[in-house]
Amino acid sequence: MSGPGNGGNEATPQALPRIQIVGQYVKDLSFENPGAPATLTQRPSIDLGVDLQARRRDPENFEVELKLRVTAKAEDKPVFLLELVYAGLFQVQNIPEEILQQVLLIEGPHLIFPFARRIVADVVRDGGMPPLMIEPIDFAGLYRAKTAQSQPSPAPTSPVGVA
């Protein structure tokens, strides 16, 4: 029999950490194809930029933005430029404040990335090129790099060979 007299070994459903997608949407989408149709047969080099942001909407709801910028060039000439801001509205419960940003900036984009990836593939295909399938992104690695960047580093005791 389960109840208050069971020694308190069971976690109540309210105490379990939870992140749930309430909705997801395109906030901004831009595609430029300046060289078409001449560039449609070229194999461009691709540069991908990723940025993440999270904002509190109310005590339990947060908006997470996944910003993707894809630049394609061939012979130093632009082939296409795609910018996408894809967002999700997440309901978050029972997640400690000290790890909330980490959860939002790792799990949030991880959950919405497949949908943003499909949009990128479809838009590039609709621009006359083969669909661009973005490789999975290590959001935990991005988070670690961003937090390491924002942490003040102690003064080095010896020169560091970084250019």
N, C-alpha and C positions, 0 to 999 in steps of 0.2 A: 504494500500500500504506500502510495506517495503522498506527501503532505508536509506541513511545517514541522512535524515531529520526527522526520526521517534523518535527523542529524545534520541537516543543512548541506549535504554533499551534492545536491543537484543544482545546476545553474538555472535560474529562471530565464525564460525566453527574452524578457526585457533587458537582461544584463548582457546578452551576447552582442558582440560588435556586428554591425551590419552596414553595408553600402549597397544601395539599390538605384538603378537608373529609373528616373521619373520620366525623362524625355531626352531626345537628342535631335540636333538640328544643324543645318548649315547657317552660320552667322555671316560669312562673307566668302565669296567665290569669284576669282578673277582668272581668266585664261587669255593670254595674248599669243598669237601665232603670226608674227610679223613676216616671216620668210615664205609663207605658203603661197603658191604650191611648190616653189623651187626646193624647199627643204624637206618635203614629204618623203623623199627617198634616201635622205641622209641618215646616218647612224650617229646621233649626237652623244656628247658626254653629258652626264646628268649630275647635278649638284643638288642635294637635299638639305634643307634647313628645317629644324624642328624647334618649336618653342611651346612652353606649357604655362598656363596660368589657372589659378583657382580663386574664386571669390565666394564669400558667404552671402547668400541671398536672405536667409532668415536662420533662426537657431539650428534647424535640422537640414536645410537645403543649401547646396553649393553648386555653382556653375564651374565646370572645368572646360577650358578651351585648349584644343590641340591645333596649333598653327603649323601648317606645312607650306614650305616655299620650294618649288621645284624649278630649277633653271636648267635649260637644255641648250647647249651650244655645239656647233660644228664649225671647225676651222675659225674659231674665235668670233663667229657670227651667231646671234641669237636664233634659235630654232623655235623655242616656245618658253613661256613663263607661266607657271600656275601657282596661284596663292589660294589656300583654303584655310578658313577658320571654321573648324567643326567643334561643336560644343555638346556637352551633356549636362543635364540637371540631375544631381544625385541627392538622394536622401541618405543622411548618415546618422547612425544612432550608436551610442555607447562606445565611441572611439575616443580614447584619451586625447586631450587637447595637444599634448606634447608630440603625438605622432599623427595628428590629423592632417597636416600639410603633406607629410610623407605618403599617407594613404591616398589622399586626393590626387597627388601628382604622379603616383605610380599605378594604382589600381584604376583610377578614373580613365586616364588615356588608354590603358590596356583594354578596358572594356569597350571603348568607342572606336579604337583604331581600325578594326576590320571594316567598319562602315565608311570611315574617311578614306581608307585604302581603295575601296571599291569606287568611290566618287572620283578619286584621282585617275584610276584606270579608265573609267568611262569617259571622263572629260578629255583625256589625252587621245583616246581612241576616236572620240567624236571630232577631235581636231585634225584627224587624218593620219595619225601615226599608230603604230602598234600600242596596245594598252601597256601602261607602265605599272608593273606590279612592285610596289615598294616592299622591301624586305622587312620582316618584323623588327620593331624598334625596342631596344633595351631601355625601358623607362626607368628602371631602378638605377641603371648606370648613369642616365641623364640626370636623375635627381641627385645622385652622389656627386657628380661633376659640378652641378649648379651650386650645391651647398658648400662644396670645397672652395669654389670660386668666391663665394660671398663671405667665407670665414677669413678674418684677418690672420695672415700668416706671421709667425714670429720672425724677427730679423735673422737672416741667415748668418751663420758663423763663418762660412767660407763661400766663395763665389760659386754660383750655380751656372752650368753651361746651357742655358736656355736662350735661344735667340727669338 
